C-alpha cells in the first residue's frame, strides 16, 4: 500500500508503523549528518548515507535542516559515524572499513 511516510513525508510504500523501508532502517541506524549549507550537525532517522556517492560527498536527497537553515538541504554522514554503518548497508563503491590494511 502506498501512502505518505510519517517520518520523511514522502509518498511511497509503507512497511510498518506508518514508516517506509528507509525510515525503518534509519530508526535502527540513526546517525549524525552535516548540513551542506550551515555545516551544523543533526541526527537524522533516515539512511541519508545511502544517497551519498562517497563518504565525503553530500547526499542527492534532501532532508529538513532543523538547525540554522530551516529548509531542505543536502547532508553527509559525520566521519565518526561512518564505521557504524553495517557493511551490507553501505552504498556500492564505499570502502570496507571492516578490512584491516
N, CA, C and O atoms as a Tinker XYZ file with bonds, in Angstrom:
   404  protein
     1  N      0.840000   -1.179000    0.000000    73     2
     2  CA     0.000000    0.000000    0.000000    64     1     3
     3  C      0.886000    1.243000    0.000000    63     2     4     5
     4  O      1.847000    1.324000    0.764000    81     3
     5  N      0.569000    2.185000   -0.835000    73     3     6
     6  CA     1.339000    3.417000   -0.950000    64     5     7
     7  C      0.640000    4.522000   -0.169000    63     6     8     9
     8  O     -0.573000    4.706000   -0.277000    81     7
     9  N      1.420000    5.249000    0.614000    73     7    10
    10  CA     0.889000    6.329000    1.434000    64     9    11
    11  C      2.041000    7.269000    1.753000    63    10    12    13
    12  O      3.136000    7.102000    1.216000    81    11
    13  N      1.820000    8.245000    2.607000    73    11    14
    14  CA     2.874000    9.182000    2.990000    64    13    15
    15  C      3.547000    8.681000    4.266000    63    14    16    17
    16  O      2.882000    8.435000    5.272000    81    15
    17  N      4.861000    8.535000    4.215000    73    15    18
    18  CA     5.637000    8.108000    5.377000    64    17    19
    19  C      5.539000    9.188000    6.449000    63    18    20    21
    20  O      5.688000   10.374000    6.157000    81    19
    21  N      5.291000    8.780000    7.677000    73    19    22
    22  CA     5.121000    9.756000    8.760000    64    21    23
    23  C      6.432000   10.413000    9.188000    63    22    24    25
    24  O      6.410000   11.405000    9.916000    81    23
    25  N      7.567000    9.882000    8.754000    73    23    26
    26  CA     8.849000   10.488000    9.110000    64    25    27
    27  C      9.405000   11.355000    7.984000    63    26    28    29
    28  O      9.656000   12.543000    8.185000    81    27
    29  N      9.601000   10.770000    6.798000    73    27    30
    30  CA    10.220000   11.528000    5.702000    64    29    31
    31  C      9.202000   12.302000    4.867000    63    30    32    33
    32  O      9.576000   13.140000    4.047000    81    31
    33  N      7.922000   12.020000    5.076000    73    31    34
    34  CA     6.834000   12.718000    4.394000    64    33    35
    35  C      6.806000   12.478000    2.880000    63    34    36    37
    36  O      6.230000   13.273000    2.138000    81    35
    37  N      7.424000   11.389000    2.424000    73    35    38
    38  CA     7.431000   11.051000    1.009000    64    37    39
    39  C      6.330000   10.031000    0.744000    63    38    40    41
    40  O      6.112000    9.111000    1.533000    81    39
    41  N      5.646000   10.210000   -0.370000    73    39    42
    42  CA     4.588000    9.297000   -0.761000    64    41    43
    43  C      5.232000    8.037000   -1.341000    63    42    44    45
    44  O      5.786000    8.075000   -2.439000    81    43
    45  N      5.162000    6.927000   -0.614000    73    43    46
    46  CA     5.777000    5.678000   -1.048000    64    45    47
    47  C      5.158000    4.503000   -0.310000    63    46    48    49
    48  O      4.236000    4.668000    0.489000    81    47
    49  N      5.671000    3.332000   -0.587000    73    47    50
    50  CA     5.135000    2.115000    0.038000    64    49    51
    51  C      5.474000    2.112000    1.528000    63    50    52    53
    52  O      6.638000    2.241000    1.907000    81    51
    53  N      4.454000    1.965000    2.363000    73    51    54
    54  CA     4.626000    1.940000    3.810000    64    53    55
    55  C      4.806000    0.491000    4.254000    63    54    56    57
    56  O      4.036000   -0.389000    3.869000    81    55
    57  N      5.827000    0.258000    5.064000    73    55    58
    58  CA     6.133000   -1.091000    5.525000    64    57    59
    59  C      5.440000   -1.409000    6.846000    63    58    60    61
    60  O      4.687000   -2.379000    6.929000    81    59
    61  N      5.685000   -0.603000    7.879000    73    59    62
    62  CA     5.028000   -0.819000    9.181000    64    61    63
    63  C      5.088000    0.459000   10.004000    63    62    64    65
    64  O      5.955000    1.308000    9.800000    81    63
    65  N      4.161000    0.576000   10.928000    73    63    66
    66  CA     4.073000    1.731000   11.830000    64    65    67
    67  C      4.057000    3.066000   11.098000    63    66    68    69
    68  O      4.528000    4.070000   11.630000    81    67
    69  N      3.524000    3.085000    9.893000    73    67    70
    70  CA     3.431000    4.327000    9.127000    64    69    71
    71  C      4.747000    4.782000    8.526000    63    70    72    73
    72  O      4.859000    5.922000    8.076000    81    71
    73  N      5.760000    3.896000    8.510000    73    71    74
    74  CA     7.091000    4.258000    8.022000    64    73    75
    75  C      7.463000    3.489000    6.761000    63    74    76    77
    76  O      7.051000    2.345000    6.567000    81    75
    77  N      8.244000    4.135000    5.915000    73    75    78
    78  CA     8.763000    3.491000    4.715000    64    77    79
    79  C      9.981000    2.633000    5.083000    63    78    80    81
    80  O     10.469000    2.692000    6.212000    81    79
    81  N     10.460000    1.847000    4.137000    73    79    82
    82  CA    11.608000    0.970000    4.361000    64    81    83
    83  C     12.836000    1.758000    4.821000    63    82    84    85
    84  O     13.529000    1.338000    5.747000    81    83
    85  N     13.107000    2.899000    4.177000    73    83    86
    86  CA    14.265000    3.713000    4.546000    64    85    87
    87  C     14.175000    4.242000    5.967000    63    86    88    89
    88  O     15.162000    4.212000    6.702000    81    87
    89  N     13.024000    4.719000    6.356000    73    87    90
    90  CA    12.876000    5.264000    7.715000    64    89    91
    91  C     12.926000    4.160000    8.772000    63    90    92    93
    92  O     13.400000    4.395000    9.884000    81    91
    93  N     12.444000    2.963000    8.441000    73    91    94
    94  CA    12.580000    1.841000    9.375000    64    93    95
    95  C     14.056000    1.518000    9.582000    63    94    96    97
    96  O     14.488000    1.264000   10.706000    81    95
    97  N     14.830000    1.529000    8.494000    73    95    98
    98  CA    16.271000    1.307000    8.605000    64    97    99
    99  C     16.921000    2.444000    9.397000    63    98   100   101
   100  O     17.792000    2.210000   10.235000    81    99
   101  N     16.492000    3.659000    9.125000    73    99   102
   102  CA    17.025000    4.818000    9.828000    64   101   103
   103  C     16.739000    4.808000   11.323000    63   102   104   105
   104  O     17.528000    5.345000   12.100000    81   103
   105  N     15.645000    4.218000   11.735000    73   103   106
   106  CA    15.357000    4.095000   13.164000    64   105   107
   107  C     16.354000    3.157000   13.836000    63   106   108   109
   108  O     16.747000    3.371000   14.982000    81   107
   109  N     16.758000    2.116000   13.111000    73   107   110
   110  CA    17.745000    1.176000   13.657000    64   109   111
   111  C     19.144000    1.778000   13.648000    63   110   112   113
   112  O     19.958000    1.493000   14.526000    81   111
   113  N     19.414000    2.608000   12.652000    73   111   114
   114  CA    20.747000    3.202000   12.488000    64   113   115
   115  C     20.590000    4.714000   12.299000    63   114   116   117
   116  O     20.685000    5.214000   11.178000    81   115
   117  N     20.355000    5.428000   13.379000    73   115   118
   118  CA    20.230000    6.887000   13.324000    64   117   119
   119  C     21.608000    7.493000   13.567000    63   118   120   121
   120  O     22.213000    7.276000   14.617000    81   119
   121  N     22.097000    8.252000   12.593000    73   119   122
   122  CA    23.429000    8.836000   12.682000    64   121   123
   123  C     23.365000   10.355000   12.601000    63   122   124   125
   124  O     22.320000   10.938000   12.312000    81   123
   125  N     24.499000   10.975000   12.861000    73   123   126
   126  CA    24.615000   12.433000   12.745000    64   125   127
   127  C     25.131000   12.774000   11.356000    63   126   128   129
   128  O     25.973000   12.073000   10.793000    81   127
   129  N     24.610000   13.858000   10.824000    73   127   130
   130  CA    24.961000   14.316000    9.485000    64   129   131
   131  C     25.288000   15.800000    9.516000    63   130   132   133
   132  O     24.788000   16.542000   10.361000    81   131
   133  N     26.128000   16.218000    8.591000    73   131   134
   134  CA    26.497000   17.629000    8.441000    64   133   135
   135  C     25.671000   18.250000    7.323000    63   134   136   137
   136  O     25.570000   17.688000    6.232000    81   135
   137  N     25.085000   19.400000    7.594000    73   135   138
   138  CA    24.313000   20.136000    6.600000    64   137   139
   139  C     25.262000   20.807000    5.602000    63   138   140   141
   140  O     26.261000   21.405000    6.001000    81   139
   141  N     24.955000   20.711000    4.330000    73   139   142
   142  CA    25.807000   21.312000    3.301000    64   141   143
   143  C     25.795000   22.837000    3.374000    63   142   144   145
   144  O     26.784000   23.482000    3.026000    81   143
   145  N     24.703000   23.406000    3.816000    73   143   146
   146  CA    24.578000   24.861000    3.819000    64   145   147
   147  C     25.151000   25.509000    5.079000    63   146   148   149
   148  O     26.001000   26.393000    4.975000    81   147
   149  N     24.708000   25.092000    6.263000    73   147   150
   150  CA    25.142000   25.752000    7.506000    64   149   151
   151  C     26.275000   25.000000    8.214000    63   150   152   153
   152  O     26.894000   25.532000    9.136000    81   151
   153  N     26.545000   23.761000    7.780000    73   151   154
   154  CA    27.618000   22.909000    8.320000    64   153   155
   155  C     27.400000   22.498000    9.775000    63   154   156   157
   156  O     28.324000   22.004000   10.422000    81   155
   157  N     26.206000   22.693000   10.285000    73   155   158
   158  CA    25.878000   22.186000   11.618000    64   157   159
   159  C     25.459000   20.723000   11.481000    63   158   160   161
   160  O     25.187000   20.246000   10.380000    81   159
   161  N     25.412000   20.030000   12.592000    73   159   162
   162  CA    25.043000   18.622000   12.531000    64   161   163
   163  C     23.691000   18.379000   13.203000    63   162   164   165
   164  O     23.261000   19.119000   14.087000    81   163
   165  N     23.052000   17.319000   12.745000    73   163   166
   166  CA    21.819000   16.867000   13.390000    64   165   167
   167  C     21.668000   15.380000   13.132000    63   166   168   169
   168  O     22.165000   14.844000   12.141000    81   167
   169  N     20.966000   14.728000   14.051000    73   167   170
   170  CA    20.695000   13.296000   13.893000    64   169   171
   171  C     19.473000   13.153000   12.991000    63   170   172   173
   172  O     18.462000   13.832000   13.170000    81   171
   173  N     19.592000   12.257000   12.023000    73   171   174
   174  CA    18.517000   12.057000   11.049000    64   173   175
   175  C     18.102000   10.588000   11.057000    63   174   176   177
   176  O     18.939000    9.710000   10.847000    81   175
   177  N     16.811000   10.307000   11.300000    73   175   178
   178  CA    16.335000    8.923000   11.346000    64   177   179
   179  C     15.990000    8.370000    9.963000    63   178   180   181
   180  O     14.907000    7.823000    9.759000    81   179
   181  N     16.896000    8.515000    9.042000    73   179   182
   182  CA    16.737000    8.028000    7.663000    64   181   183
   183  C     18.145000    7.741000    7.146000    63   182   184   185
   184  O     19.072000    8.476000    7.486000    81   183
   185  N     18.336000    6.706000    6.340000    73   183   186
   186  CA    19.683000    6.357000    5.873000    64   185   187
   187  C     20.197000    7.311000    4.805000    63   186   188   189
   188  O     20.323000    6.936000    3.639000    81   187
   189  N     20.495000    8.540000    5.202000    73   187   190
   190  CA    20.977000    9.539000    4.244000    64   189   191
   191  C     22.295000    9.120000    3.611000    63   190   192   193
   192  O     22.615000    9.542000    2.500000    81   191
   193  N     23.077000    8.275000    4.326000    73   191   194
   194  CA    24.331000    7.797000    3.770000    64   193   195
   195  C     24.106000    7.063000    2.448000    63   194   196   197
   196  O     24.979000    7.064000    1.579000    81   195
   197  N     22.934000    6.436000    2.294000    73   195   198
   198  CA    22.678000    5.650000    1.090000    64   197   199
   199  C     22.473000    6.520000   -0.141000    63   198   200   201
   200  O     22.410000    6.006000   -1.258000    81   199
   201  N     22.369000    7.825000    0.048000    73   199   202
   202  CA    22.224000    8.768000   -1.064000    64   201   203
   203  C     23.523000    9.548000   -1.298000    63   202   204   205
   204  O     23.527000   10.554000   -2.007000    81   203
   205  N     24.614000    9.083000   -0.704000    73   203   206
   206  CA    25.935000    9.700000   -0.880000    64   205   207
   207  C     26.755000    8.823000   -1.821000    63   206   208   209
   208  O     26.847000    7.614000   -1.609000    81   207
   209  N     27.345000    9.403000   -2.846000    73   207   210
   210  CA    28.180000    8.638000   -3.782000    64   209   211
   211  C     29.437000    8.127000   -3.104000    63   210   212   213
   212  O     29.906000    7.026000   -3.393000    81   211
   213  N     29.980000    8.928000   -2.206000    73   211   214
   214  CA    31.174000    8.563000   -1.430000    64   213   215
   215  C     30.947000    9.047000    0.001000    63   214   216   217
   216  O     30.046000    9.851000    0.244000    81   215
   217  N     31.746000    8.572000    0.943000    73   215   218
   218  CA    31.579000    9.039000    2.324000    64   217   219
   219  C     31.776000   10.550000    2.503000    63   218   220   221
   220  O     31.271000   11.129000    3.465000    81   219
   221  N     32.501000   11.185000    1.587000    73   219   222
   222  CA    32.759000   12.628000    1.706000    64   221   223
   223  C     31.814000   13.494000    0.880000    63   222   224   225
   224  O     31.877000   14.721000    0.952000    81   223
   225  N     30.942000   12.868000    0.098000    73   223   226
   226  CA    30.014000   13.620000   -0.748000    64   225   227
   227  C     28.719000   13.902000    0.009000    63   226   228   229
   228  O     28.324000   13.145000    0.896000    81   227
   229  N     28.076000   14.990000   -0.353000    73   227   230
   230  CA    26.775000   15.287000    0.227000    64   229   231
   231  C     25.700000   14.473000   -0.499000    63   230   232   233
   232  O     25.873000   14.101000   -1.659000    81   231
   233  N     24.616000   14.208000    0.176000    73   231   234
   234  CA    23.542000   13.379000   -0.369000    64   233   235
   235  C     22.876000   14.027000   -1.575000    63   234   236   237
   236  O     22.891000   15.247000   -1.740000    81   235
   237  N     22.294000   13.179000   -2.409000    73   235   238
   238  CA    21.498000   13.676000   -3.529000    64   237   239
   239  C     20.072000   13.967000   -3.065000    63   238   240   241
   240  O     19.361000   14.753000   -3.691000    81   239
   241  N     19.658000   13.337000   -1.974000    73   239   242
   242  CA    18.334000   13.539000   -1.389000    64   241   243
   243  C     18.426000   14.650000   -0.340000    63   242   244   245
   244  O     19.464000   14.810000    0.303000    81   243
   245  N     17.369000   15.399000   -0.170000    73   243   246
   246  CA    17.358000   16.449000    0.850000    64   245   247
   247  C     16.567000   15.990000    2.077000    63   246   248   249
   248  O     15.745000   15.076000    2.024000    81   247
   249  N     16.861000   16.677000    3.187000    73   247   250
   250  CA    16.155000   16.456000    4.459000    64   249   251
   251  C     16.077000   17.816000    5.140000    63   250   252   253
   252  O     16.935000   18.669000    4.915000    81   251
   253  N     15.084000   18.021000    5.949000    73   251   254
   254  CA    14.909000   19.313000    6.617000    64   253   255
   255  C     16.033000   19.583000    7.618000    63   254   256   257
   256  O     16.346000   18.745000    8.463000    81   255
   257  N     16.628000   20.764000    7.505000    73   255   258
   258  CA    17.639000   21.213000    8.464000    64   257   259
   259  C     16.898000   21.945000    9.581000    63   258   260   261
   260  O     16.277000   22.983000    9.352000    81   259
   261  N     16.972000   21.392000   10.788000    73   259   262
   262  CA    16.312000   21.991000   11.941000    64   261   263
   263  C     17.297000   22.831000   12.747000    63   262   264   265
   264  O     17.007000   23.230000   13.874000    81   263
   265  N     18.438000   23.088000   12.175000    73   263   266
   266  CA    19.460000   23.881000   12.839000    64   265   267
   267  C     19.295000   25.337000   12.421000    63   266   268   269
   268  O     18.367000   26.009000   12.872000    81   267
   269  N     20.170000   25.821000   11.579000    73   267   270
   270  CA    20.154000   27.229000   11.183000    64   269   271
   271  C     19.331000   27.479000    9.924000    63   270   272   273
   272  O     18.707000   28.532000    9.798000    81   271
   273  N     19.320000   26.530000    8.993000    73   271   274
   274  CA    18.727000   26.758000    7.674000    64   273   275
   275  C     17.206000   26.813000    7.657000    63   274   276   277
   276  O     16.614000   27.640000    6.963000    81   275
   277  N     16.574000   25.922000    8.432000    73   275   278
   278  CA    15.112000   25.824000    8.426000    64   277   279
   279  C     14.590000   25.605000    7.002000    63   278   280   281
   280  O     13.593000   26.202000    6.594000    81   279
   281  N     15.280000   24.741000    6.256000    73   279   282
   282  CA    14.964000   24.466000    4.864000    64   281   283
   283  C     15.450000   23.051000    4.551000    63   282   284   285
   284  O     16.167000   22.447000    5.348000    81   283
   285  N     15.065000   22.533000    3.410000    73   283   286
   286  CA    15.555000   21.223000    2.979000    64   285   287
   287  C     16.928000   21.386000    2.339000    63   286   288   289
   288  O     17.108000   22.183000    1.418000    81   287
   289  N     17.889000   20.621000    2.838000    73   287   290
   290  CA    19.266000   20.739000    2.369000    64   289   291
   291  C     19.865000   19.347000    2.153000    63   290   292   293
   292  O     19.221000   18.336000    2.434000    81   291
   293  N     21.089000   19.307000    1.656000    73   291   294
   294  CA    21.806000   18.055000    1.432000    64   293   295
   295  C     22.710000   17.778000    2.626000    63   294   296   297
   296  O     23.147000   18.701000    3.314000    81   295
   297  N     22.985000   16.500000    2.867000    73   295   298
   298  CA    23.678000   16.069000    4.079000    64   297   299
   299  C     24.769000   15.069000    3.777000    63   298   300   301
   300  O     24.730000   14.378000    2.759000    81   299
   301  N     25.765000   14.991000    4.686000    73   299   302
   302  CA    26.722000   13.889000    4.638000    64   301   303
   303  C     26.960000   13.399000    6.056000    63   302   304   305
   304  O     26.978000   14.172000    7.014000    81   303
   305  N     27.142000   12.093000    6.157000    73   303   306
   306  CA    27.341000   11.482000    7.463000    64   305   307
   307  C     28.639000   12.000000    8.072000    63   306   308   309
   308  O     29.623000   12.197000    7.359000    81   307
   309  N     28.649000   12.222000    9.381000    73   307   310
   310  CA    29.866000   12.710000   10.036000    64   309   311
   311  C     30.893000   11.573000   10.058000    63   310   312   313
   312  O     30.521000   10.407000   10.194000    81   311
   313  N     32.177000   11.901000    9.924000    73   311   314
   314  CA    33.217000   10.867000    9.820000    64   313   315
   315  C     33.196000    9.829000   10.937000    63   314   316   317
   316  O     33.447000    8.650000   10.684000    81   315
   317  N     32.902000   10.243000   12.163000    73   315   318
   318  CA    32.929000    9.292000   13.281000    64   317   319
   319  C     31.785000    8.275000   13.239000    63   318   320   321
   320  O     31.830000    7.280000   13.962000    81   319
   321  N     30.770000    8.501000   12.416000    73   319   322
   322  CA    29.666000    7.546000   12.310000    64   321   323
   323  C     29.802000    6.597000   11.120000    63   322   324   325
   324  O     29.063000    5.616000   11.040000    81   323
   325  N     30.711000    6.858000   10.209000    73   323   326
   326  CA    30.858000    6.019000    9.010000    64   325   327
   327  C     31.088000    4.555000    9.369000    63   326   328   329
   328  O     30.475000    3.672000    8.770000    81   327
   329  N     31.950000    4.289000   10.323000    73   327   330
   330  CA    32.263000    2.908000   10.693000    64   329   331
   331  C     31.073000    2.195000   11.344000    63   330   332   333
   332  O     31.083000    0.970000   11.463000    81   331
   333  N     30.062000    2.933000   11.761000    73   331   334
   334  CA    28.886000    2.340000   12.407000    64   333   335
   335  C     27.853000    1.820000   11.396000    63   334   336   337
   336  O     26.929000    1.097000   11.771000    81   335
   337  N     28.007000    2.184000   10.126000    73   335   338
   338  CA    27.080000    1.712000    9.100000    64   337   339
   339  C     27.380000    0.236000    8.838000    63   338   340   341
   340  O     28.525000   -0.112000    8.548000    81   339
   341  N     26.387000   -0.628000    8.932000    73   339   342
   342  CA    26.637000   -2.043000    8.644000    64   341   343
   343  C     27.186000   -2.204000    7.219000    63   342   344   345
   344  O     26.716000   -1.548000    6.289000    81   343
   345  N     28.165000   -3.064000    7.061000    73   343   346
   346  CA    28.813000   -3.236000    5.761000    64   345   347
   347  C     27.815000   -3.583000    4.660000    63   346   348   349
   348  O     27.945000   -3.100000    3.536000    81   347
   349  N     26.829000   -4.409000    4.968000    73   347   350
   350  CA    25.866000   -4.806000    3.937000    64   349   351
   351  C     24.856000   -3.699000    3.596000    63   350   352   353
   352  O     24.050000   -3.863000    2.680000    81   351
   353  N     24.894000   -2.590000    4.315000    73   351   354
   354  CA    24.021000   -1.447000    4.031000    64   353   355
   355  C     24.780000   -0.297000    3.365000    63   354   356   357
   356  O     24.184000    0.728000    3.035000    81   355
   357  N     26.081000   -0.459000    3.168000    73   355   358
   358  CA    26.884000    0.611000    2.555000    64   357   359
   359  C     26.638000    0.692000    1.057000    63   358   360   361
   360  O     26.440000   -0.331000    0.402000    81   359
   361  N     26.650000    1.899000    0.514000    73   359   362
   362  CA    26.499000    2.037000   -0.939000    64   361   363
   363  C     27.643000    1.327000   -1.672000    63   362   364   365
   364  O     28.762000    1.241000   -1.168000    81   363
   365  N     27.341000    0.829000   -2.853000    73   363   366
   366  CA    28.359000    0.179000   -3.670000    64   365   367
   367  C     29.496000    1.161000   -3.938000    63   366   368   369
   368  O     29.262000    2.320000   -4.281000    81   367
   369  N     30.706000    0.692000   -3.780000    73   367   370
   370  CA    31.871000    1.541000   -4.020000    64   369   371
   371  C     32.436000    2.194000   -2.777000    63   370   372   373
   372  O     33.541000    2.737000   -2.812000    81   371
   373  N     31.695000    2.152000   -1.670000    73   371   374
   374  CA    32.221000    2.701000   -0.419000    64   373   375
   375  C     33.286000    1.744000    0.111000    63   374   376   377
   376  O     33.191000    0.536000   -0.101000    81   375
   377  N     34.292000    2.270000    0.792000    73   375   378
   378  CA    35.321000    1.393000    1.328000    64   377   379
   379  C     34.794000    0.468000    2.421000    63   378   380   381
   380  O     33.887000    0.821000    3.174000    81   379
   381  N     35.381000   -0.716000    2.488000    73   379   382
   382  CA    35.038000   -1.682000    3.524000    64   381   383
   383  C     35.909000   -1.385000    4.739000    63   382   384   385
   384  O     37.106000   -1.674000    4.747000    81   383
   385  N     35.291000   -0.802000    5.767000    73   383   386
   386  CA    36.053000   -0.416000    6.956000    64   385   387
   387  C     36.307000   -1.587000    7.885000    63   386   388   389
   388  O     37.006000   -1.447000    8.888000    81   387
   389  N     35.735000   -2.760000    7.554000    73   387   390
   390  CA    35.962000   -3.925000    8.392000    64   389   391
   391  C     37.285000   -4.620000    8.037000    63   390   392   393
   392  O     37.800000   -5.420000    8.819000    81   391
   393  N     37.828000   -4.310000    6.858000    73   391   394
   394  CA    39.099000   -4.897000    6.443000    64   393   395
   395  C     40.261000   -4.144000    7.063000    63   394   396   397
   396  O     40.261000   -2.913000    7.096000    81   395
   397  N     41.240000   -4.869000    7.548000    73   395   398
   398  CA    42.431000   -4.276000    8.127000    64   397   399
   399  C     43.446000   -4.018000    7.019000    63   398   400   401
   400  O     43.609000   -4.856000    6.133000    81   399
   401  N     44.144000   -2.857000    7.051000    73   399   402
   402  CA    45.140000   -2.550000    5.998000    64   401   403
   403  C     46.337000   -3.480000    6.060000    63   402   404
   404  O     47.257000   -3.357000    5.252000    81   403
